[in-house]
Amino acid sequence: MDDILIEDTKNVRIIQFNRPQKLNAINLSMYKALQQTLHEGEQDPDVHVFFIKGQAQGFTAGHDLQDFLQGQNLSATHPTVAFLYQLLQLKKPLIAAVSGHAIGIGTTLLLHCDMVYASDDAQFQLPFVNLNLVPEAACSYLLPQLCGLQKASELLMLGDPFGAQQAKEIGLVNHIVQQETLDAYAFEKASQLAQKPQEALIQTKALLRSTMHKQAQVHLEQELKQFAEHLTLPATKERLQRFFS
């Protein structure tokens, strides 16, 4: 069974996390598949919009840290790093549907989405500091831009879970809908975008993000360097071991 499911329909590329036995935790092979399908979709004239989702019980529990710790150094060729840069540079619109848990990268990747729809049971969390790690995916820049420095500090430093309503209040989520209608609702929005004039849509996205793109890349590079350093610390390994147990 593939851990990432991909389907193209009505000019929308649907990307689904499909590892429910591990709460959709993303391992290195999944990152590779995600980066590849985004890259190929950018080149495919029949793909106008990306739509990413999980299952009713959860979006993703974040990095599969056990797999992550056994991987290679966080160089440009690392599957996670390649995915993060692909996400940052994405030209076509990206829509997300989130239900259940969205932890770590499950929350930070939403900062790169153009529209996010969540079910009323969605739970978000940025637990990096709690694991003796630092933020990733340019979150340390994008989150304060979204909700202000104080709120971003609270979410990143305390690392407490927060629900769909708070996510909507800070601008992370566009709308909250019933879980049973979430996928259909979000896909309809993606389909609407897919029928728009594509060049104008792509240029509009570029204009919206042009002022933040360069600084986000700088923060992404700094985060990756510090994240890699923290992964090697005994205190981090101890906290991760307690987390896994």
C-alpha positions in Angstrom: 0.0 0.0 0.0 1.4 3.4 -1.0 1.9 5.8 1.8 1.2 8.7 -0.5 -1.8 8.5 -2.9 -1.9 10.7 -6.0 -4.9 11.2 -8.3 -5.4 13.8 -11.0 -9.0 14.9 -11.7 -10.5 18.0 -13.2 -7.1 19.7 -13.4 -6.5 19.1 -9.7 -3.7 16.9 -8.3 -5.0 15.3 -5.1 -2.2 14.2 -2.7 -3.3 12.1 0.2 -1.2 11.0 3.2 -2.0 7.3 3.5 -0.2 5.9 6.5 -2.9 5.8 9.1 -1.2 3.0 11.1 1.5 5.6 11.9 -0.9 8.5 12.2 0.3 9.6 8.8 3.8 10.4 10.2 5.9 11.4 7.2 9.0 9.2 6.6 11.8 9.9 4.1 10.3 7.9 1.3 7.1 9.9 1.7 9.0 13.2 1.5 10.7 12.0 -1.7 7.3 11.2 -3.2 5.8 14.5 -2.1 8.7 16.5 -3.6 8.5 14.5 -6.8 4.8 14.8 -7.3 4.9 18.6 -6.7 7.8 19.0 -9.0 6.1 16.9 -11.8 2.8 18.7 -11.2 4.5 22.1 -11.7 5.7 20.9 -15.1 2.4 19.3 -16.2 0.1 21.7 -18.0 -2.9 19.6 -17.1 -2.3 20.1 -13.4 -3.6 23.6 -12.3 -4.0 23.2 -8.6 -2.6 20.9 -5.8 -4.9 19.6 -3.1 -3.4 17.9 0.0 -5.3 16.0 2.6 -5.1 13.1 5.1 -7.9 11.0 6.5 -10.8 11.7 8.8 -8.8 10.6 11.9 -5.8 12.8 11.1 -3.9 15.0 8.6 -0.4 14.1 9.7 1.4 13.6 13.0 4.5 15.3 11.6 8.0 13.9 10.9 8.6 10.2 11.4 11.5 11.1 13.7 12.7 7.6 14.1 13.2 7.4 10.4 14.4 10.9 10.3 17.2 10.3 12.9 18.5 7.3 10.8 18.6 9.4 7.6 21.5 11.3 6.1 22.6 14.8 6.9 20.3 17.7 6.2 21.9 18.6 2.9 20.1 19.9 -0.2 19.6 16.3 -1.4 17.9 15.2 1.8 14.3 14.2 1.0 12.9 16.5 3.7 15.0 19.5 2.7 14.1 19.0 -1.0 10.4 18.9 -0.2 10.7 22.1 2.0 12.4 24.0 -0.8 9.8 22.7 -3.4 7.1 23.8 -1.1 8.6 27.3 -0.7 9.1 27.7 -4.4 5.7 26.3 -5.5 4.1 28.4 -8.3 0.7 26.8 -8.6 -1.9 27.1 -5.8 -1.9 24.6 -3.0 -5.1 23.8 -1.0 -5.3 21.8 2.2 -8.0 19.9 4.0 -7.2 19.2 7.7 -9.0 17.0 10.1 -7.8 15.4 13.3 -4.2 16.0 14.2 -1.8 18.3 12.3 1.4 18.2 14.3 4.8 19.8 13.5 5.2 19.8 9.7 1.5 19.1 9.6 1.0 22.6 10.8 4.0 24.4 9.3 3.3 23.2 5.7 -0.1 25.0 6.0 1.8 28.3 6.1 2.8 27.5 2.5 -0.8 26.7 1.4 -2.9 29.3 -0.4 -6.1 28.2 1.3 -6.7 25.9 4.2 -10.0 24.3 5.3 -10.4 22.4 8.6 -12.9 20.2 10.3 -14.2 21.3 13.7 -12.2 18.5 15.3 -8.8 19.6 13.9 -6.0 19.9 16.3 -2.8 21.8 15.5 0.5 21.8 17.4 4.1 23.1 17.0 6.0 21.0 19.6 9.5 21.7 18.5 10.8 23.3 21.7 9.3 20.5 23.8 11.5 18.1 21.8 14.6 20.3 22.1 14.3 21.2 18.5 13.7 24.5 16.6 11.0 25.4 14.1 11.2 24.3 10.4 9.7 25.1 7.0 10.4 28.9 7.5 7.8 28.8 10.3 9.9 31.2 12.4 9.4 33.9 9.8 6.0 33.0 8.3 4.1 32.5 11.5 4.8 36.0 13.0 3.9 37.5 9.7 0.5 35.7 9.9 -0.5 36.3 13.5 2.0 38.7 15.1 5.1 38.2 17.2 3.5 37.6 20.6 1.0 35.0 19.3 3.7 33.2 17.3 6.0 33.2 20.4 3.2 31.6 22.4 2.5 28.9 19.8 6.2 28.1 19.2 7.7 28.4 22.7 4.9 26.7 24.7 4.1 24.2 22.0 0.6 23.6 23.2 -2.1 22.1 21.0 -4.7 24.5 19.6 -8.0 23.9 17.9 -9.6 24.8 14.6 -11.3 27.9 16.0 -8.0 29.4 17.2 -6.4 28.4 13.9 -9.1 30.4 12.1 -8.7 33.4 14.4 -5.0 33.7 13.7 -5.5 33.3 9.9 -4.1 29.8 9.5 -7.5 28.4 8.4 -9.9 30.0 6.0 -13.1 28.1 7.1 -14.2 25.4 9.5 -16.6 22.9 8.1 -18.2 19.6 9.3 -15.8 16.7 9.1 -18.0 14.6 6.8 -18.1 17.4 4.2 -14.5 18.6 4.5 -12.9 16.9 1.6 -15.8 17.7 -0.8 -15.8 21.4 0.3 -12.1 21.8 -0.1 -12.0 20.0 -3.4 -14.7 22.2 -4.7 -12.6 25.3 -3.9 -9.6 23.6 -5.6 -11.8 22.9 -8.6 -12.9 26.5 -8.8 -9.3 27.6 -8.8 -8.5 25.1 -11.5 -10.9 26.7 -13.9 -9.5 30.2 -13.5 -7.1 31.7 -16.1 -3.9 29.9 -15.1 -1.3 32.5 -15.9 -3.2 35.2 -14.0 -3.6 32.8 -11.1 0.1 31.9 -10.9 1.1 35.6 -11.2 -1.3 36.6 -8.5 0.2 34.0 -6.2 3.7 35.2 -7.0 2.7 38.8 -6.2 1.0 37.9 -2.9 4.2 36.1 -1.8 6.9 38.1 -3.5 7.8 40.2 -0.4 8.1 37.3 1.9 9.7 34.7 -0.3 13.3 35.9 0.0 13.2 36.3 3.8 11.4 33.0 4.2 14.2 31.2 2.3 16.8 32.8 4.6 14.9 31.6 7.7 14.5 28.2 6.2 18.3 27.9 5.7 18.9 29.0 9.3 16.3 26.7 10.7 17.7 23.7 8.9 21.2 24.3 10.2 20.0 24.7 13.8 17.6 21.8 13.5 20.4 19.5 12.3 22.6 20.6 15.2 19.9 20.0 17.8 19.2 16.5 16.4 22.7 15.5 17.5 22.4 16.7 21.1 22.0 14.2 23.9 19.2 16.2 25.5 17.2 15.9 22.2 17.8 12.2 21.9 16.6 11.8 25.5 13.4 13.8 24.9 12.7 11.9 21.6 13.2 8.6 23.4 10.7 9.6 26.0 8.4 10.8 23.3 8.6 7.4 21.4 8.1 5.4 24.6 
